[in-house]
Amino acid sequence: MASIKKIIRQALRRSGEFCVTNAGDGEEPLWRPWKATVTSVEEPSGGRVIHTQLLSTTGVPVNVAIPRP
């Protein structure tokens, strides 16, 4: 049973279509459809900051801010 769960988790991660959400103490993680979000914010200095989400190697979404002059 554990090997089947591992195969399914690997397939979900590799697809790039799903992300994982921790369910809580002792509960199984929940997988949900994932779409990248990208926003751009203008700074008072005139530069811009691009905010995006990437999937980590474990399938958890990570927020990234990229400053642009």
BELNORKA-V561213 format. One record per helix or strand. SS is the DSSP state (hx for helix, st for strand). FROM is the first residue (numbers start at 1). TO is the last residue. If there is no record, write none. Layout:
BEGIN
SS;FROM;TO
SS;FROM;TO
END
This chain:
BEGIN
hx;2;15
st;18;21
st;30;33
st;38;42
st;48;55
st;61;68
END
